[in-house]
Amino acid sequence: MDTCRYSYASAICESSYAGKIRKLVEADAFYGMAWIKAVKRSLIADNNIGFEVGLLGEDMEWNYHIIFHAKSMELIDESFLAYRQREGSITSTHKLKNITDFIYILEKWSKRVTEEVKEEELKFALYGSLAKYYSNLLVAYSRLKDPNKKSCKNRIKALVWLFKYSMSKRPKSEAKIYNLLGFNMTVWALQLLDKIKR
């Protein structure tokens, strides 16, 4: 069993809501899963927050609704749960719908952050979180064996601007590779890294 590889310590010390989100992103501890959060029922009910039906990665999409409507957060830097990953789960499979839904979420929330978030620190932090997810999208795209994946290429490339907000190690590294080699060679490099890791 793996132990938790990230810490909330730096985010706990922050006093502002935006600062906590920024520190989570910097520590690569910003995760969208619903099961790692305890959310006030009133926040969900009053803002009619639910999971988008038919969407893969609905936790990530739901998480941004929570962030947009919440005014504060508290963090507990301890492990309370064990998370089992099984073969064939949505997070471990790579299908075209995973990619198209991922792109939809990034397009939707990058637009909403741009248009609706006025506080600069919060905007910067949320762009940083989206940069991390963009990095994850490139990895997922590189692993997808579907020949139809090229239909998504232009939409993915259009989101590369998120990389300039990279705050944690992997997005920063991928951004450097992308800036140097471009889209196709970055995908190839990610595929090569996958083979080396196996």
C-alpha positions as CSV (number, residue, x, y, z in Angstrom):
1,M,0.0,0.0,0.0
2,D,1.3,3.5,-0.9
3,T,1.2,6.2,1.6
4,C,-0.1,9.7,0.8
5,R,2.5,11.5,-1.3
6,Y,1.5,15.1,-0.6
7,S,0.9,17.3,2.4
8,Y,-1.5,20.1,3.3
9,A,1.0,21.7,5.7
10,S,1.8,24.8,3.6
11,A,-1.8,25.4,2.8
12,I,-2.9,25.1,6.4
13,C,-0.7,28.1,7.3
14,E,-2.4,30.3,4.7
15,S,-5.1,32.6,6.0
16,S,-6.9,33.5,2.8
17,Y,-9.1,31.2,0.7
18,A,-7.2,32.0,-2.5
19,G,-3.9,31.5,-0.7
20,K,-4.9,28.0,0.5
21,I,-5.9,27.0,-3.0
22,R,-2.6,28.4,-4.4
23,K,-0.6,26.5,-1.8
24,L,-2.5,23.3,-2.6
25,V,-1.7,23.7,-6.3
26,E,2.0,24.4,-5.6
27,A,2.3,21.3,-3.4
28,D,0.5,19.2,-6.0
29,A,-2.1,18.5,-3.4
30,F,-5.1,20.0,-5.3
31,Y,-7.4,17.1,-6.1
32,G,-11.0,17.2,-7.4
33,M,-12.2,13.9,-5.9
34,A,-15.5,14.3,-3.9
35,W,-14.5,11.6,-1.4
36,I,-11.7,13.6,0.1
37,K,-14.0,16.5,1.1
38,A,-16.6,17.2,3.7
39,V,-18.9,19.9,2.3
40,K,-21.7,21.7,4.1
41,R,-25.0,20.4,2.9
42,S,-26.3,24.0,2.7
43,L,-23.5,25.0,0.2
44,I,-24.6,22.2,-2.1
45,A,-28.4,22.6,-1.6
46,D,-28.4,26.4,-1.8
47,N,-26.4,26.5,-5.0
48,N,-28.0,23.4,-6.6
49,I,-24.6,21.7,-7.0
50,G,-24.7,18.2,-8.5
51,F,-22.8,15.9,-10.7
52,E,-23.2,16.4,-14.4
53,V,-24.9,13.3,-15.8
54,G,-23.0,11.2,-18.3
55,L,-19.7,13.1,-17.7
56,L,-16.5,11.1,-17.0
57,G,-14.4,13.0,-14.5
58,E,-17.5,14.5,-12.9
59,D,-15.7,14.8,-9.6
60,M,-13.3,17.4,-11.1
61,E,-16.2,19.3,-12.6
62,W,-18.2,19.2,-9.3
63,N,-15.1,20.4,-7.4
64,Y,-15.0,23.7,-9.3
65,H,-18.6,24.3,-8.5
66,I,-17.8,23.9,-4.8
67,I,-14.7,26.2,-5.1
68,F,-16.7,28.9,-6.9
69,H,-19.4,29.0,-4.2
70,A,-17.4,28.4,-1.0
71,K,-15.9,31.3,0.9
72,S,-13.5,29.4,3.1
73,M,-12.0,26.0,3.6
74,E,-10.2,24.1,6.4
75,L,-7.7,21.3,5.8
76,I,-6.7,18.3,7.9
77,D,-3.2,17.0,7.1
78,E,-3.9,13.4,8.2
79,S,-4.9,10.2,6.3
80,F,-8.4,8.9,7.3
81,L,-9.2,6.8,4.2
82,A,-7.7,4.0,2.1
83,Y,-8.4,4.4,-1.6
84,R,-8.4,1.3,-3.8
85,Q,-7.8,1.5,-7.5
86,R,-9.1,-1.4,-9.5
87,E,-8.2,-2.3,-13.1
88,G,-10.8,-1.1,-15.5
89,S,-11.9,1.8,-13.4
90,I,-12.5,5.2,-15.1
91,T,-9.3,6.6,-13.7
92,S,-7.2,3.7,-15.0
93,T,-8.8,3.4,-18.5
94,H,-8.0,5.5,-21.5
95,K,-10.9,5.9,-23.9
96,L,-11.8,8.7,-26.3
97,K,-14.8,9.8,-24.1
98,N,-12.4,10.3,-21.1
99,I,-10.4,12.7,-23.3
100,T,-13.3,14.6,-24.8
101,D,-15.0,15.0,-21.3
102,F,-11.6,16.1,-19.9
103,I,-11.3,18.8,-22.6
104,Y,-14.9,19.9,-22.0
105,I,-14.2,20.4,-18.3
106,L,-11.0,22.4,-19.0
107,E,-12.7,24.5,-21.6
108,K,-15.7,25.2,-19.4
109,W,-13.8,26.1,-16.3
110,S,-11.0,28.1,-17.9
111,K,-13.7,30.2,-19.5
112,R,-15.6,30.6,-16.2
113,V,-12.4,31.5,-14.3
114,T,-11.5,34.1,-16.9
115,E,-15.0,35.7,-17.0
116,E,-16.2,35.3,-13.4
117,V,-13.3,35.4,-11.0
118,K,-12.3,39.0,-10.1
119,E,-9.8,38.4,-7.3
120,E,-6.4,38.1,-9.0
121,E,-4.8,35.7,-6.5
122,L,-7.8,33.3,-6.7
123,K,-7.8,33.5,-10.6
124,F,-4.1,32.7,-10.6
125,A,-4.5,29.8,-8.3
126,L,-7.4,28.3,-10.3
127,Y,-5.5,28.7,-13.5
128,G,-2.6,26.8,-11.8
129,S,-5.0,24.0,-10.9
130,L,-6.2,23.9,-14.5
131,A,-2.6,23.8,-15.7
132,K,-2.1,20.7,-13.6
133,Y,-5.2,19.1,-15.1
134,Y,-3.9,20.1,-18.6
135,S,-0.7,18.2,-17.8
136,N,-2.8,15.2,-16.8
137,L,-4.8,15.5,-20.1
138,L,-1.6,15.3,-22.1
139,V,-0.6,12.2,-20.3
140,A,-4.0,10.6,-20.8
141,Y,-3.9,11.6,-24.5
142,S,-0.4,10.1,-24.9
143,R,-1.7,6.8,-23.5
144,L,-4.9,6.6,-25.6
145,K,-4.6,4.0,-28.4
146,D,-7.7,5.1,-30.3
147,P,-6.9,6.3,-33.9
148,N,-9.8,8.8,-33.6
149,K,-8.0,10.7,-30.9
150,K,-6.5,13.1,-33.5
151,S,-10.0,14.7,-33.7
152,C,-9.3,16.2,-30.2
153,K,-5.8,17.5,-31.0
154,N,-6.7,21.1,-31.9
155,R,-8.9,21.5,-28.9
156,I,-6.1,20.3,-26.7
157,K,-3.6,22.5,-28.3
158,A,-5.9,25.5,-27.9
159,L,-5.6,25.0,-24.1
160,V,-1.8,25.1,-23.9
161,W,-1.9,28.7,-22.6
162,L,-2.8,27.2,-19.2
163,F,0.8,25.9,-19.0
164,K,2.0,29.5,-18.2
165,Y,0.3,29.1,-14.9
166,S,2.1,25.9,-13.9
167,M,3.0,25.8,-10.3
168,S,4.0,22.2,-9.5
169,K,6.8,20.0,-10.8
170,R,5.1,17.9,-13.5
171,P,3.2,20.7,-15.3
172,K,6.3,22.9,-15.2
173,S,8.4,20.1,-16.8
174,E,5.8,19.3,-19.4
175,A,5.5,23.0,-20.2
176,K,9.2,23.2,-20.9
177,I,9.1,20.1,-23.1
178,Y,6.0,21.5,-25.0
179,N,7.7,25.0,-25.5
180,L,10.8,23.3,-26.8
181,L,9.3,20.5,-28.9
182,G,5.7,21.3,-29.6
183,F,2.6,19.1,-29.2
184,N,3.5,15.9,-31.2
185,M,7.0,15.5,-29.7
186,T,5.6,16.2,-26.2
187,V,3.1,13.4,-26.7
188,W,5.9,11.1,-28.0
189,A,8.1,12.0,-25.0
190,L,5.3,11.2,-22.6
191,Q,4.8,7.8,-24.3
192,L,8.6,7.1,-24.1
193,L,8.6,8.0,-20.4
194,D,5.7,5.6,-19.8
195,K,7.7,2.8,-21.5
196,I,10.8,3.6,-19.4
197,K,8.7,3.5,-16.1
198,R,7.3,0.0,-16.9
